Amino acid sequence: MSTLNLGILAHVDAGKTSLTERLLFTAGVIDEIGSVDDGSTQTDSLTLERQRGITIKSAVVSFVVDHTTVNLIDTPGHPDFIAEVERVLGVLDGAVLVVSAVEGVQAQTRVLMRTLRRLRIPTLIFVNKIDRTGARYEQVLRGISEKLSPSLIAMGTATGLGTRDALPVPYGAGDAAFISGLAELLADHDDALLAAYVDDEKALPYHRLREELAVQTGRALVHPVYFGSAITGAGVDALITGIRELLPRAGGDPQGPVSGTVFKVERGPAGEKVAYVRMFSGTVRTRDLLRFHRPPESDTPSDPTGDSTGDAAGEPTAEPMAGPTGEPTAGPTGDTASATAKQARDKEDKVTAISVFDRGSAVRSASVSAGRIGKLWGLGEIRIGDEIGIARTTPAGRRFFSPPTLETVVVPRRAEDKGALHVALSQLAEQDPLINLRQDRIRQEISVSLYGEVQKEVIQATLLDEFGVDVTFRETTTICVERPAGSGAAVEIMGKDPNPFLATVGLRVDPAPFGAGVEFRLEVELGSMPYAFMKAVEDTVKESLRQGIHGWQVIDCVVTMTHSGYAPRQSHSHGVFDKSMSSTGGDFRHLTPLVLMSALERAGTTVYEPMHRFRLDLPADALGAVLPVLGRLRAVPRTSAVNGSSYLLEGEIPAARVHELELRLPTLTSGEGVLEASFDHYEAVRDTIPARPRTDHDPLNRKQYLLHVVRRV
């Protein structure tokens, strides 16, 4: 039996979860259709999802069509939970994009379709809610063509729009206009078909056009459009036929080398970690010792699960090798540096149990093979984005959407809950790494990153309902970043004041191109000191860069280790190992932040704020009132166009001002203005505006904290 991993995507409230229920009902998986309003759907299983009537976490269910098992992944539609959608996209064979027949193409619809096209994911479009008052056919179809993709073909028309009797009327071989339009669309992407069409339009039989439609849909060149209603079931049979005939099946060799991607992590009833894995090749069996790899794209400066280089006492986890004394060494990078770093990112765990999806729910299985989605138990250190077995050429951990641009401090209402709060947020960070959990060591405060206010409310409710921790939040602020303005270097040598540690560390900070991220390099021989010490420096550099001179994360830089030195394991005569005479991992973890901050201060940093690209559709007579407001909000219109009685403005606006524009727009445009905004790039804070530090950051306090650590040690 073949497999199809199918994603259901939509703007919030377009009817995506209702369509999932209807598909399961039509396929015979459920006997009764659940209701989003009543909280009785299959995929909205979280208490909060049932209460709010929105999807928060992606969920997998399955049904069988002919000889194909369809693993259907229902994804959130609200933009605050776009990270859930992002993790799913890399494991899909095809997608159904749901559009409301009443509201038409909406802001999130455009974002999703742009990404589906960029990733070349075969996509069918389902126009839902044709039974709702205000449902439209021609206008919605035109909007899809103009705003999503011109390469589409309507697979039918609709009658009785806006009534409970609304029905789609499918086109067939006898519809001359449909056949002609289909032939022209397909000929645009196939020269042989074009030549045959030019020679004799009637020489192309319908079955050949249907076959070519499947080929081009599978290559994401064209997008069939279906009309219907998830509530009444109208048009769903035609959609299922399209899924069966037009979308490609999952590939992969079950006998090949193991390769898969983790796209979701959750906790079981006993608190055990459960990983959702899409298999691309090979077979994983219970009791297999499974190697998984953390790609560089998904590495984070600080692991909320508590992974660290050394033990609690500060000892390196690897046995120190014989090496030089504390004199600094410098030289070319060893060829084994990158290989050793890769090995450090590889981990192994034994699979203790497996479930696969079959006719609705997950069932226990002895194995999961290529093309299928499985739930794996036993992988205690697994994280979202990890690749199991052989890494793919294009890892699913890549970023497809913009990062969060907001942050807030989470404060427990009861001081005694501080420890429980960190544990609870660490588990939430396993399920959503983009909340970027971090703790300010100076103020002992916990911060998280956000996409919006709804996400904040969900985090608050989840902490209370699932962990019993009642919290409040500080004011939401915009996340800025810092980039080095130049180059700077610093070194602390063991045995020379003011360095109290048994370690020598020299670092140089250089700017890197935009979007390059953070890279750690060596200008010392890899064998100049134990690898555990090298790793302690690298990990501490990445963690320390989360707060630069102004308190923001430092990005796009190269940090090079220029000097190194350590004291080998020593002891008094006939004695045991003596820490006071020998370097430990703690020496390097304590010294590195001091050296790095000194290098950063010499390099200098520039604060960059996130900028959103906006698209504003408003009545032409409201333009005069809107433009001055855009100016005060530091928005810069780049293009404008007149579209009948409306005016279309596109440009850039600081992320910090988007919410204010959203609040003022209804009054300025009498409720007719439509705003779309999404992150586009970072821009240096203007000279006329102070390069604002983080509101909870005091560089002097940070230095005092580091010096306090030195004195304590």
C-alpha positions in Angstrom: 0.0 0.0 0.0 1.4 3.4 -0.9 1.5 6.5 1.4 0.6 10.2 0.9 1.6 12.7 3.5 -0.9 15.5 3.1 -1.0 18.9 4.8 -4.1 21.0 5.3 -3.3 24.7 5.4 -5.4 27.8 5.6 -5.9 31.3 7.1 -7.6 31.0 10.5 -11.4 30.3 10.3 -11.3 29.2 6.6 -12.7 25.8 7.7 -9.5 23.7 7.6 -10.3 21.6 10.7 -13.9 21.1 9.6 -12.6 19.9 6.2 -10.4 17.4 8.0 -13.4 16.0 9.9 -15.4 15.7 6.7 -12.6 13.8 4.9 -12.3 11.4 7.9 -16.1 10.9 7.9 -16.3 10.4 4.1 -13.4 7.8 4.3 -15.3 5.9 7.0 -12.8 6.6 9.8 -15.3 8.3 12.1 -19.1 7.7 12.4 -20.0 11.3 13.4 -18.5 14.6 12.3 -17.1 16.6 15.2 -17.7 20.4 15.6 -15.0 23.0 16.1 -17.5 25.1 18.1 -18.3 22.2 20.3 -14.7 21.1 20.7 -15.4 17.6 19.5 -13.0 17.4 16.5 -10.4 14.6 16.0 -7.3 16.9 15.5 -8.0 19.6 18.1 -7.3 17.4 21.0 -5.8 19.9 23.4 -8.2 21.3 26.0 -7.2 24.9 25.0 -7.9 24.1 21.3 -11.4 22.9 22.2 -12.1 25.9 24.4 -10.9 28.5 21.8 -12.0 26.7 18.7 -8.6 27.1 17.0 -5.8 24.8 16.1 -2.7 25.4 18.1 -0.6 22.3 17.5 -0.2 20.3 14.3 -1.9 16.9 14.5 -1.7 13.7 12.4 -4.6 11.5 11.5 -5.0 9.0 8.6 -7.5 7.5 6.2 -7.4 5.2 3.3 -8.3 6.0 -0.3 -8.3 3.0 -2.6 -4.8 1.5 -1.9 -3.2 4.7 -0.5 -2.9 5.5 3.2 -3.2 9.3 3.5 -1.5 10.7 6.6 -3.3 14.0 7.0 -1.6 16.7 9.0 -3.9 19.5 10.3 -1.9 22.7 10.9 -2.8 25.9 12.8 -4.2 28.8 10.7 -3.5 31.6 13.1 -0.3 33.5 12.2 0.9 33.4 15.9 1.5 29.6 15.4 3.2 29.7 12.0 6.1 27.9 13.5 3.9 24.7 13.7 3.2 25.0 10.0 6.9 25.6 9.2 7.9 22.3 10.8 5.4 20.4 8.8 6.2 21.7 5.4 9.5 19.8 5.1 7.7 16.4 5.4 4.8 16.8 3.0 4.2 15.1 -0.3 1.3 17.4 -1.1 -1.0 20.0 0.4 -4.6 21.3 0.3 -4.9 25.0 0.7 -8.3 26.0 2.0 -9.8 29.4 1.0 -13.1 30.8 2.3 -15.7 31.5 -0.4 -16.9 34.5 1.7 -13.6 36.2 2.7 -11.6 35.0 -0.3 -7.8 35.2 -0.2 -6.6 36.5 3.2 -3.2 37.6 4.5 -2.1 34.2 5.8 -3.3 32.5 2.6 -0.9 34.6 0.6 2.0 33.8 3.0 1.3 30.1 2.9 0.9 29.9 -0.9 4.1 31.8 -1.5 6.0 29.3 0.6 4.3 26.3 -1.0 5.2 27.5 -4.4 8.8 28.3 -3.3 9.2 24.8 -2.0 7.4 23.3 -5.0 4.9 21.3 -2.9 2.1 20.0 -5.1 -1.0 21.9 -4.0 -4.8 21.6 -4.5 -7.0 24.6 -3.6 -10.3 24.0 -1.9 -12.7 26.9 -1.8 -14.8 26.2 1.3 -18.1 27.6 2.7 -20.0 27.9 -0.6 -23.1 27.4 1.5 -22.4 30.6 3.6 -24.2 33.9 3.0 -21.9 36.1 0.9 -20.1 33.2 -0.9 -18.7 34.2 -4.3 -17.4 32.2 -7.3 -16.0 34.6 -9.9 -14.5 37.1 -7.5 -12.8 34.4 -5.4 -11.4 32.7 -8.4 -10.1 36.0 -9.7 -8.6 36.8 -6.3 -6.8 33.4 -6.3 -5.4 34.0 -9.8 -4.2 37.5 -8.9 -2.9 37.0 -5.4 -1.9 33.3 -5.2 -1.0 31.9 -8.7 -2.2 32.4 -12.2 -1.4 28.8 -13.0 -4.7 27.4 -11.8 -7.7 25.6 -13.3 -11.2 25.5 -11.8 -12.4 21.9 -11.8 -16.0 23.0 -11.8 -18.5 25.7 -11.2 -21.1 26.1 -8.4 -24.8 26.7 -8.0 -27.0 28.0 -5.2 -24.1 29.9 -3.6 -24.9 31.2 -0.2 -27.6 28.6 0.6 -27.7 25.2 2.2 -28.4 23.8 -1.2 -25.2 25.1 -2.7 -23.5 22.5 -4.9 -20.4 22.3 -7.0 -20.9 21.2 -10.6 -17.8 19.4 -11.9 -16.5 19.9 -15.4 -15.9 16.9 -17.6 -14.8 15.8 -21.1 -18.0 17.4 -22.6 -17.2 20.9 -21.4 -15.5 22.5 -24.4 -14.5 25.7 -22.6 -13.0 23.7 -19.7 -11.1 21.5 -22.1 -9.7 24.4 -24.1 -8.6 26.3 -20.9 -7.0 23.1 -19.5 -5.1 22.5 -22.7 -3.8 26.0 -22.9 -2.7 26.0 -19.2 -0.9 22.7 -19.6 0.7 23.6 -22.9 2.4 26.6 -21.2 4.6 24.1 -19.3 5.1 21.4 -22.0 6.5 22.0 -25.5 5.3 18.7 -26.9 1.8 19.3 -25.7 2.0 22.8 -27.1 3.0 21.6 -30.5 0.2 19.0 -30.5 -2.3 21.6 -29.4 -1.2 24.1 -32.1 -1.4 21.3 -34.8 -4.9 20.2 -33.9 -6.7 21.3 -30.7 -9.1 18.4 -31.0 -6.2 15.8 -31.2 -5.7 16.0 -27.5 -8.1 13.5 -25.8 -9.4 14.2 -22.4 -7.6 11.3 -20.8 -4.2 12.6 -22.0 -5.0 16.1 -20.6 -6.0 14.4 -17.3 -2.7 12.5 -17.2 -0.7 15.6 -18.0 -2.7 17.5 -15.3 -1.5 14.9 -12.7 2.1 15.3 -13.9 2.1 19.1 -13.7 0.2 19.2 -10.5 2.8 16.7 -9.1 5.6 19.1 -10.2 3.7 22.1 -8.5 3.4 23.8 -11.9 -0.4 24.1 -11.8 -3.0 24.1 -9.1 -6.5 22.6 -9.5 -9.3 24.5 -7.7 -12.3 22.8 -6.2 -15.4 24.4 -4.7 -17.5 22.9 -1.9 -18.5 23.0 1.8 -17.0 21.0 4.6 -20.2 21.4 6.7 -22.6 20.0 4.1 -20.0 17.7 2.4 -20.7 19.2 -1.0 -17.6 18.9 -3.3 -15.6 16.7 -0.9 -15.9 13.6 -3.0 -14.4 15.5 -6.0 -11.6 16.8 -3.7 -10.8 13.2 -2.6 -10.7 12.2 -6.3 -8.2 15.0 -6.9 -6.1 13.9 -3.9 -6.1 10.3 -5.2 -5.4 11.1 -8.9 -3.4 14.3 -8.9 -1.0 14.3 -5.9 2.2 12.2 -5.9 2.8 9.4 -3.5 5.6 9.2 -1.0 8.9 7.8 -2.3 11.9 6.2 -0.7 13.4 2.7 -0.4 12.4 0.7 2.7 15.6 -1.3 2.2 17.8 1.7 1.9 19.9 3.5 4.5 17.8 5.1 7.3 17.0 8.7 6.8 14.2 10.8 8.4 13.2 14.1 10.0 11.7 14.9 13.4 8.9 17.5 12.9 7.1 17.3 16.2 7.9 16.4 19.8 5.4 15.9 22.6 5.3 14.4 26.1 3.4 11.2 26.8 1.1 10.6 29.9 4.1 9.5 31.9 6.2 12.5 30.9 8.2 10.5 28.3 9.3 12.2 25.1 7.6 11.1 21.9 9.1 12.1 18.5 7.1 12.3 15.3 9.4 11.2 12.4 8.8 11.3 8.6 10.8 8.5 7.1 12.4 9.3 3.7 14.5 6.1 3.4 15.1 2.8 5.2 13.3 1.2 8.1 13.5 1.8 11.8 12.6 -1.1 14.1 11.9 -1.4 17.8 15.2 -1.8 19.8 17.2 -0.2 17.0 20.1 1.9 18.2 19.2 5.1 16.3 21.8 7.8 15.4 20.3 11.3 15.0 22.0 14.5 13.9 21.4 18.1 14.8 21.9 20.2 11.7 23.7 23.5 12.2 20.6 25.4 11.2 18.7 24.1 14.2 21.5 24.6 16.8 20.7 27.1 19.5 23.1 29.0 21.7 21.5 27.6 24.8 19.7 24.3 25.1 16.6 24.6 27.4 16.7 20.9 28.2 19.9 21.4 30.2 22.6 19.9 27.9 26.0 21.2 28.8 29.6 20.4 28.1 30.8 19.5 31.6 29.4 18.0 34.7 28.0 19.9 37.6 31.4 20.3 39.2 32.8 21.9 36.1 34.9 18.9 35.0 35.3 18.3 31.2 33.3 15.3 30.1 36.2 14.0 28.0 39.5 12.8 29.5 42.1 15.5 28.9 44.9 14.6 26.4 48.5 15.3 27.1 49.4 18.8 25.9 51.3 21.9 26.6 51.3 24.1 29.6 49.6 27.4 29.9 51.6 29.3 27.3 49.3 30.5 24.5 49.6 28.7 21.2 48.5 29.9 17.8 48.6 28.2 14.4 46.5 26.9 11.5 43.2 25.2 12.1 43.4 21.4 12.2 41.6 19.5 9.5 39.7 17.4 12.0 38.0 20.4 13.7 34.8 20.3 11.6 34.6 16.5 11.8 34.9 16.5 15.5 32.3 19.2 15.9 29.9 17.1 13.7 30.6 14.1 15.9 29.6 16.2 18.9 26.2 16.9 17.3 25.5 13.3 16.6 23.7 11.4 19.3 22.4 7.8 19.7 19.5 6.4 21.6 17.6 3.1 21.5 14.0 3.0 20.1 11.8 1.5 22.8 8.4 1.6 21.0 6.9 2.7 17.6 3.5 3.7 16.5 2.3 4.3 12.9 -0.9 6.0 11.7 -3.6 3.7 10.4 -7.3 4.5 9.6 -7.5 7.4 12.0 -5.3 6.8 15.0 -1.8 5.7 15.8 -1.3 2.0 16.4 1.7 0.2 17.8 4.0 -1.4 15.2 7.3 -3.2 15.2 8.7 -0.8 12.6 8.2 2.3 10.4 9.4 2.4 6.8 10.2 4.9 4.1 7.4 7.2 3.2 5.5 6.8 6.5 5.1 8.9 9.6 5.9 7.2 12.9 5.9 8.1 16.6 9.1 6.9 18.3 9.7 6.4 22.0 13.0 6.2 23.8 14.9 9.1 22.2 15.4 11.1 25.3 17.7 13.8 23.7 15.8 14.2 20.4 14.7 17.6 19.3 12.5 19.1 16.6 14.5 19.4 13.4 16.9 16.6 14.2 17.6 14.2 11.3 17.8 10.5 11.9 20.3 8.3 10.1 21.7 9.9 7.0 21.1 13.7 6.7 19.0 14.9 3.8 20.5 17.3 1.2 17.9 19.9 2.0 17.1 19.5 5.7 13.6 20.0 6.9 15.0 22.2 9.7 15.4 25.1 7.2 13.6 28.3 8.0 10.6 29.0 5.6 8.9 31.8 7.5 10.1 34.9 9.4 11.4 34.5 12.9 9.5 35.9 15.9 10.0 39.6 16.4 8.4 40.1 19.8 9.5 39.0 23.3 8.3 39.2 26.9 9.4 38.3 30.4 7.4 35.5 32.1 6.9 36.1 35.8 5.3 33.5 38.2 2.7 35.0 40.4 4.1 33.0 43.3 7.8 33.4 43.9 8.1 29.7 45.0 7.0 28.7 41.5 10.2 30.0 39.8 11.8 26.6 39.5 8.6 24.9 38.3 8.2 27.7 35.7 11.6 27.0 34.2 10.8 23.2 34.0 7.4 23.9 32.4 8.8 26.3 29.9 11.6 23.9 29.0 9.0 21.3 28.1 7.1 23.9 26.0 10.4 24.8 24.3 10.8 21.1 23.3 7.5 21.4 21.4 8.2 24.9 20.0 11.9 25.8 19.9 11.2 29.2 18.4 9.9 30.5 21.7 13.7 30.7 22.4 13.5 30.2 26.1 16.3 32.1 27.9 17.2 33.1 31.4 18.9 36.4 32.4 21.5 35.4 34.8 21.8 38.9 36.2 18.1 39.5 37.0 17.1 35.8 37.2 14.2 36.4 34.8 12.9 34.1 32.0 12.1 35.5 28.6 10.4 33.9 25.6 10.0 35.0 22.0 6.6 35.5 20.4 4.8 35.9 17.1 1.8 37.7 18.8 -0.4 38.4 21.7 -2.6 35.3 21.1 0.4 33.1 21.5 1.1 34.8 24.8 -2.4 34.0 26.0 -2.0 30.4 25.0 1.3 30.0 26.9 -0.3 31.5 30.0 -3.3 29.2 29.8 -1.1 26.1 29.1 1.2 26.8 32.0 -1.8 27.0 34.4 -3.8 24.1 33.0 -1.0 21.6 32.4 1.6 22.6 34.9 -0.3 24.4 37.6 1.9 27.5 37.3 0.1 30.8 37.3 2.1 33.5 35.5 1.9 37.1 34.3 3.9 38.8 31.6 5.8 42.0 31.3 5.0 44.4 28.4 5.7 42.8 25.0 8.7 44.4 23.3 10.3 44.2 19.9 13.3 41.9 19.5 16.2 43.8 18.0 19.6 42.3 17.2 23.2 43.5 17.2 25.8 43.1 14.5 29.6 43.8 14.9 30.5 47.2 13.5 34.1 46.2 13.0 36.7 43.8 14.3 38.0 43.4 17.8 40.2 41.0 19.7 41.0 40.2 23.3 43.1 37.6 25.2 43.5 36.5 28.8 46.6 34.5 29.6 46.8 31.9 32.4 49.0 33.1 35.2 48.9 36.7 34.3 46.8 39.2 36.2 43.9 39.8 36.2 43.1 36.3 35.0 42.3 34.0 38.0 41.5 30.9 35.9 43.7 28.1 34.8 42.9 28.8 31.2 44.2 30.9 28.3 41.6 32.2 25.8 42.0 34.6 23.0 39.1 35.5 20.7 38.6 37.8 17.7 35.2 39.0 16.5 34.7 39.9 12.9 31.5 40.9 11.0 30.0 38.4 8.6 27.6 39.0 5.7 23.9 39.6 6.4 22.2 36.3 7.1 25.4 34.3 7.7 24.7 33.6 11.3 27.4 32.9 13.9 30.4 30.9 13.0 33.1 29.6 15.4 36.6 29.1 14.0 40.0 28.0 15.2 43.3 29.6 14.6 44.9 27.2 17.1 45.8 23.6 16.5 42.9 21.3 17.5 45.4 19.2 19.5 46.7 22.2 21.4 44.3 21.3 24.3 41.6 18.7 25.0 38.6 18.8 22.7 36.3 19.1 25.8 37.9 22.5 26.5 37.6 23.6 22.9 33.9 22.7 23.0 33.4 24.5 26.3 34.7 27.7 24.7 32.6 27.2 21.5 29.4 26.5 23.5 30.0 29.5 25.9 30.7 31.8 22.9 27.3 30.9 21.4 25.5 31.3 24.7 27.2 34.6 25.5 26.3 36.1 22.2 22.7 36.0 23.2 23.4 39.3 24.9 25.7 41.8 23.3 26.8 45.2 24.4 23.3 46.6 24.2 21.7 43.4 25.5 20.4 42.0 22.2 21.5 38.8 20.5 24.6 39.2 18.3 24.2 37.8 14.8 26.2 37.6 11.6 29.7 37.3 13.0 32.7 35.1 13.0 34.3 34.4 16.3 37.8 33.0 16.0 39.8 31.4 18.8 43.3 32.9 18.5 45.0 31.7 21.7 44.6 28.7 23.9 46.3 27.2 26.9 45.6 24.9 29.9 47.2 23.2 32.8 47.3 19.4 32.3 46.0 17.0 34.9 48.3 17.2 37.9 48.5 16.1 41.5 50.7 16.3 44.5 53.2 13.6 44.9 51.3 10.2 45.2 48.1 12.2 45.5 44.8 12.3 43.6 43.7 14.7 40.9 43.9 18.3 42.3 41.6 20.9 40.7 43.7 23.8 42.0 46.6 22.6 39.8 44.7 21.4 36.8 42.3 23.1 34.3 38.7 22.2 34.2 35.8 22.9 31.9 34.6 25.5 34.4 37.8 27.6 33.9 37.0 28.0 30.2 33.3 28.6 30.7 33.9 31.3 33.2 36.7 33.0 31.3 35.3 33.0 27.8 32.4 35.5 28.4 34.9 38.1 29.8 37.2 37.7 26.8 34.3 37.8 24.3 32.7 40.9 25.8 36.1 42.7 25.7 36.5 41.7 22.0 32.9 42.9 21.3 33.5 46.2 23.0 36.5 46.8 20.8 34.7 45.8 17.7 31.6 47.8 18.6 28.1 46.7 17.6 25.2 48.3 15.8 21.6 47.7 16.9 19.2 46.6 14.1 15.4 46.6 14.4 13.1 44.2 12.5 11.2 45.7 9.6 8.0 44.4 8.1 6.9 44.5 4.5 3.3 45.8 4.5 0.5 45.7 1.9 -2.3 48.1 2.6 -5.6 47.9 0.6 -7.8 50.9 1.4 -10.6 53.1 -0.1 -9.1 55.8 -2.3 -10.8 58.5 -0.2 -9.0 57.3 2.9 -5.6 57.8 1.5 -5.3 61.4 2.7 -5.9 60.3 6.3 -3.7 57.3 6.2 -0.5 58.8 4.8 0.3 61.1 7.7 -0.2 58.3 10.2 2.2 56.1 8.2 4.7 58.9 8.4 4.4 59.2 12.2 4.8 55.4 12.5 8.0 55.6 10.4 6.4 53.5 7.6 7.9 54.1 4.1 5.5 53.4 1.2 7.5 52.1 -1.8 4.9 51.4 -4.4 1.3 52.5 -4.9 -1.5 51.6 -7.4 -5.1 52.5 -8.1 -7.5 49.5 -8.3 -10.9 50.8 -9.1 -12.2 52.6 -6.1 -9.4 51.3 -3.8 -5.8 52.2 -3.4 -3.0 49.7 -2.9 0.1 50.8 -0.9 3.2 48.6 -0.4 6.2 49.5 1.7 8.2 48.9 5.0 7.3 49.6 8.6 9.1 48.9 11.8 7.8 45.8 13.5 7.2 47.7 16.7 4.6 49.9 14.9 2.6 47.3 13.2 0.2 46.7 16.1 -0.5 50.4 16.4 -1.3 50.6 12.7 -3.7 47.6 13.0 -5.5 49.4 15.9 -5.9 52.7 14.0 -6.7 51.3 10.6 -10.5 50.6 11.1 -11.2 54.2 12.2 -9.1 55.7 9.4 -10.7 53.6 6.7 -14.3 53.1 8.1 -13.5 49.5 8.6 -12.6 48.8 4.9 -8.8 48.9 5.1 -7.0 45.5 4.9 -3.4 45.2 6.2 -1.0 42.5 5.5 2.4 42.6 7.2 5.3 40.1 7.6 8.9 40.3 8.6 11.2 41.3 5.8 14.6 42.3 7.1 16.6 44.0 9.9 17.5 47.6 9.5 20.0 49.7 11.5 18.3 51.9 14.0 18.5 55.4 12.7 20.9 58.0 14.1 18.0 60.2 15.2 16.7 57.4 17.4 18.8 56.2 20.3 20.4 52.7 19.7 18.2 51.5 22.4 19.4 48.8 24.8 17.2 46.1 25.9 14.8 47.5 28.5 15.9 44.9 31.1 19.5 45.2 30.2 22.2 47.2 32.0 25.7 46.6 30.5 27.3 47.8 33.7 25.4 45.2 35.7 26.4 42.5 33.2 30.1 43.4 33.7 29.6 43.5 37.5 28.0 40.0 37.3 30.9 38.6 35.3 33.4 40.1 37.7 31.4 38.7 40.6 31.8 35.3 39.1 35.6 35.9 38.8 35.9 36.9 42.4 33.7 34.0 43.6 35.8 31.5 41.7 
